[in-house]
Amino acid sequence: MTYSIAANVTGSGSLADLVITDPVPVGSQYQIGTISLQAAILTDAADADVGDYNGTRVRVALGNVPA
């Protein structure tokens, strides 16, 4: 199963410090090394890139996102 989240930010201004957090559903397993953002692979560790997996959820910190 492939799981994707798509966001469409409209209007004026921007979203500040946007973070998307999603729990891994009960009965499923996260496949290590599969977080990506706009075709760029992110690491699972809480490190210099914007994505991480902590064993129960996937998180991507997008920062400031213009509308």
ROMARPA-360966 format. One record per residue: residue number from 1; residue in three letters; x, y, z of N, C-alpha, C, O in turn. Coordinates in pm, whole numbers, plus 50000, padded with zeros to 5 digits. Atoms other than C-alpha are relative to their C-alpha. Layout:
N
(pt NUM; 'ALA'; (X; Y; Z); (X; Y; Z); (X; Y; Z); (X; Y; Z))
...
END
This chain:
67
(pt 1; 'MET'; (50085; 49884; 50000); (50000; 50000; 50000); (50090; 50123; 50000); (50188; 50129; 50074))
(pt 2; 'THR'; (49932; 49871; 50000); (50125; 50347; 49918); (49907; 50102; 50062); (49788; 50107; 50029))
(pt 3; 'TYR'; (50079; 49901; 49928); (50005; 50628; 50141); (50058; 50137; 49970); (50179; 50158; 49986))
(pt 4; 'SER'; (49955; 49866; 50034); (50026; 50992; 50034); (49911; 50104; 50066); (49793; 50081; 50089))
(pt 5; 'ILE'; (50076; 49885; 49952); (49919; 51325; 50177); (50031; 50114; 49904); (50147; 50145; 49878))
(pt 6; 'ALA'; (49984; 49886; 50088); (49862; 51616; 49940); (49932; 50120; 50063); (49821; 50109; 50117))
(pt 7; 'ALA'; (50057; 49877; 49944); (49802; 51973; 50054); (49992; 50106; 49892); (50083; 50120; 49811))
(pt 8; 'ASN'; (50017; 49889; 50092); (49669; 52262; 49854); (49973; 50124; 50084); (49864; 50142; 50139))
(pt 9; 'VAL'; (50011; 49878; 49920); (49730; 52594; 50029); (49959; 50113; 49907); (50029; 50145; 49811))
(pt 10; 'THR'; (50050; 49891; 50084); (49524; 52876; 49881); (49976; 50125; 50083); (49976; 50120; 50206))
(pt 11; 'GLY'; (50027; 49875; 49933); (49452; 53235; 49963); (50122; 50089; 49997); (50210; 50073; 49913))
(pt 12; 'SER'; (49885; 49910; 49993); (49694; 53509; 50060); (50078; 49973; 50127); (50027; 49911; 50220))
(pt 13; 'GLY'; (49916; 50020; 49883); (49977; 53508; 50307); (50070; 49866; 49995); (50100; 49813; 49888))
(pt 14; 'SER'; (49931; 50129; 49992); (50142; 53189; 50428); (49965; 49930; 50130); (49912; 49991; 50223))
(pt 15; 'LEU'; (50013; 50078; 49877); (50124; 52913; 50686); (50136; 49999; 50066); (50237; 49969; 50001))
(pt 16; 'ALA'; (49873; 49998; 49929); (50392; 52946; 50951); (50022; 49868; 50073); (49932; 49817; 50138))
(pt 17; 'ASP'; (49958; 50120; 49926); (50576; 52640; 51086); (49905; 49881; 49980); (49868; 49815; 50076))
(pt 18; 'LEU'; (50091; 50110; 50031); (50352; 52384; 50911); (50068; 49865; 50025); (50176; 49839; 49972))
(pt 19; 'VAL'; (49951; 50135; 49971); (50406; 52031; 51046); (49886; 49903; 49975); (49775; 49922; 50024))
(pt 20; 'ILE'; (50098; 50106; 50025); (50223; 51723; 50919); (50045; 49878; 50079); (50156; 49829; 50061))
(pt 21; 'THR'; (49971; 50117; 49918); (50209; 51436; 51168); (49888; 49900; 49978); (49770; 49934; 49984))
(pt 22; 'ASP'; (50100; 50102; 50028); (50035; 51108; 51091); (50037; 49869; 50069); (50145; 49815; 50045))
(pt 23; 'PRO'; (49970; 50128; 49934); (50013; 50798; 51313); (49990; 49885; 49900); (49908; 49888; 49808))
(pt 24; 'VAL'; (50008; 50122; 50081); (50080; 50461; 51151); (49880; 49921; 50053); (49874; 49891; 50172))
(pt 25; 'PRO'; (50121; 50069; 49954); (49744; 50279; 51163); (50030; 49865; 50066); (50121; 49794; 50025))
(pt 26; 'VAL'; (49990; 50129; 49932); (49706; 49983; 51398); (49982; 49888; 49897); (49893; 49896; 49812))
(pt 27; 'GLY'; (50010; 50112; 50092); (49761; 49658; 51210); (50081; 50017; 49874); (50083; 49928; 49789))
(pt 28; 'SER'; (49915; 49979; 50117); (49994; 49812; 50952); (50142; 50028; 50048); (50164; 50052; 50167))
(pt 29; 'GLN'; (49861; 49974; 49966); (50369; 49864; 50943); (50056; 50104; 49905); (50029; 50104; 49785))
(pt 30; 'TYR'; (49929; 49902; 50080); (50575; 50156; 50824); (50121; 49932; 49937); (50192; 49858; 50005))
(pt 31; 'GLN'; (49882; 50055; 50067); (50838; 50057; 50567); (50114; 50100; 50014); (50109; 50211; 49962))
(pt 32; 'ILE'; (49886; 49914; 49971); (51168; 50200; 50683); (50058; 50060; 49871); (50073; 49991; 49770))
(pt 33; 'GLY'; (49933; 49933; 50110); (51326; 50457; 50450); (49909; 50045; 49887); (49956; 50065; 49775))
(pt 34; 'THR'; (50091; 49965; 50109); (51015; 50555; 50255); (49937; 50139; 50011); (49847; 50171; 49934))
(pt 35; 'ILE'; (50052; 49864; 49993); (50944; 50912; 50366); (50060; 50080; 49885); (50181; 50077; 49863))
(pt 36; 'SER'; (49950; 49912; 50107); (50970; 51150; 50070); (49918; 50128; 49996); (49804; 50133; 50042))
(pt 37; 'LEU'; (50066; 49871; 50017); (50884; 51509; 49993); (50038; 50053; 49863); (50156; 50078; 49837))
(pt 38; 'GLN'; (49978; 49953; 50137); (50847; 51625; 49633); (50110; 49918; 49932); (50203; 49974; 49872))
(pt 39; 'ALA'; (49910; 50099; 50062); (51036; 51313; 49512); (50137; 49989; 50067); (50220; 49910; 50022))
(pt 40; 'ALA'; (49873; 50011; 49928); (51327; 51368; 49755); (49980; 49906; 50120); (49888; 49925; 50199))
(pt 41; 'ILE'; (50007; 50093; 49888); (51387; 51081; 49999); (50051; 50069; 50125); (50154; 50135; 50123))
(pt 42; 'LEU'; (49962; 49946; 49871); (51402; 51188; 50364); (50042; 49885; 50091); (49997; 49772; 50073))
(pt 43; 'THR'; (49959; 50104; 49905); (51571; 50998; 50646); (49890; 49979; 50103); (49802; 50064; 50121))
(pt 44; 'ASP'; (50096; 50029; 49893); (51371; 50835; 50924); (50041; 50062; 50133); (49960; 50072; 50225))
(pt 45; 'ALA'; (49948; 49943; 49876); (51589; 50995; 51192); (49958; 50145; 50017); (49935; 50216; 49918))
(pt 46; 'ALA'; (50024; 49859; 49970); (51513; 51325; 51364); (50135; 50070; 49985); (50211; 50082; 50081))
(pt 47; 'ASP'; (49870; 49941; 50029); (51808; 51499; 51198); (49985; 50126; 49917); (49888; 50199; 49935))
(pt 48; 'ALA'; (49998; 49874; 50076); (51888; 51778; 50950); (49890; 50013; 49897); (49854; 50125; 49861))
(pt 49; 'ASP'; (50110; 49984; 50097); (51612; 51695; 50699); (49867; 50017; 50073); (49861; 50010; 50196))
(pt 50; 'VAL'; (50129; 49961; 49940); (51244; 51771; 50757); (49911; 49883; 50040); (49804; 49905; 50096))
(pt 51; 'GLY'; (50085; 50115; 49968); (51111; 51416; 50800); (50056; 49914; 50110); (50177; 49911; 50132))
(pt 52; 'ASP'; (49955; 50101; 49905); (51124; 51157; 51076); (49888; 49902; 50032); (49770; 49931; 50015))
(pt 53; 'TYR'; (50090; 50108; 49955); (50964; 50835; 51198); (50046; 49959; 50139); (50164; 49930; 50160))
(pt 54; 'ASN'; (49960; 50029; 49862); (50956; 50763; 51571); (49954; 49863; 50050); (49960; 49836; 50170))
(pt 55; 'GLY'; (50048; 50132; 49959); (50816; 50409; 51574); (49849; 49989; 50002); (49795; 49879; 49996))
(pt 56; 'THR'; (50146; 50001; 49999); (50450; 50511; 51585); (49936; 50099; 49902); (49819; 50086; 49869))
(pt 57; 'ARG'; (50056; 49899; 50089); (50410; 50809; 51353); (50106; 50052; 49904); (50226; 50041; 49930))
(pt 58; 'VAL'; (49914; 49933; 50097); (50555; 50986; 51049); (49975; 50150; 50014); (49862; 50194; 50032))
(pt 59; 'ARG'; (50011; 49855; 49983); (50627; 51358; 51073); (50085; 50069; 49893); (50197; 50028; 49865))
(pt 60; 'VAL'; (49927; 49917; 50096); (50728; 51615; 50811); (49976; 50146; 50038); (49862; 50192; 50041))
(pt 61; 'ALA'; (50007; 49859; 49961); (50804; 51973; 50918); (50029; 50085; 49876); (50144; 50094; 49832))
(pt 62; 'LEU'; (49988; 49926; 50125); (50743; 52192; 50615); (50045; 50145; 50018); (50083; 50210; 49921))
(pt 63; 'GLY'; (49960; 49861; 49975); (50823; 52526; 50779); (49896; 50097; 49951); (49776; 50070; 49962))
(pt 64; 'ASN'; (50091; 49898; 50051); (50671; 52837; 50624); (49961; 49966; 49857); (50047; 49947; 49771))
(pt 65; 'VAL'; (50052; 50039; 50130); (50450; 52755; 50326); (49916; 50115; 49944); (49815; 50152; 50003))
(pt 66; 'PRO'; (50077; 49890; 50059); (50330; 53036; 50098); (49870; 49950; 49938); (49861; 49837; 49890))
(pt 67; 'ALA'; (50129; 50034; 50062); (49970; 53037; 49977); (50008; 50020; 49851); (49909; 49996; 49781))
END
